[in-house]
Amino acid sequence: MASKYPYGCNKKLSLNGWIACRLSGTEPVYKIYCENFIDSSHKKIATEIIELIQYIVSYS
């Protein structure tokens, strides 16, 4: 069965929400999706992931 995310996707689930990161496939960018079922703390997590990706890319 072919992957739904051919460019590689990392999705993590928890009881309180989920987060997924993947390459765009049409643009040279990463897409980050996240949702929290309780509060807006997912915004902080998304910001941390963006900073981590920027750090990694800056040393590539």
FENHU-V332180 format. One record per backbone hydrogen bond with DSSP energy under -1.0 kcal/mol. CO is the residue of the C=O (numbers start at 0). NH is the residue of the N-H. If there is no record, write none. Layout:
CO|NH ; CO|NH
This chain:
4|7 ; 9|20 ; 11|18 ; 15|36 ; 16|13 ; 17|34 ; 18|11 ; 19|32 ; 20|9 ; 21|30 ; 26|28 ; 28|23 ; 30|21 ; 32|19 ; 34|17 ; 39|42 ; 40|44 ; 41|45 ; 42|46 ; 43|47 ; 44|48 ; 45|49 ; 46|50 ; 47|51 ; 48|52 ; 49|53 ; 50|54 ; 51|55 ; 52|56 ; 53|57 ; 56|59
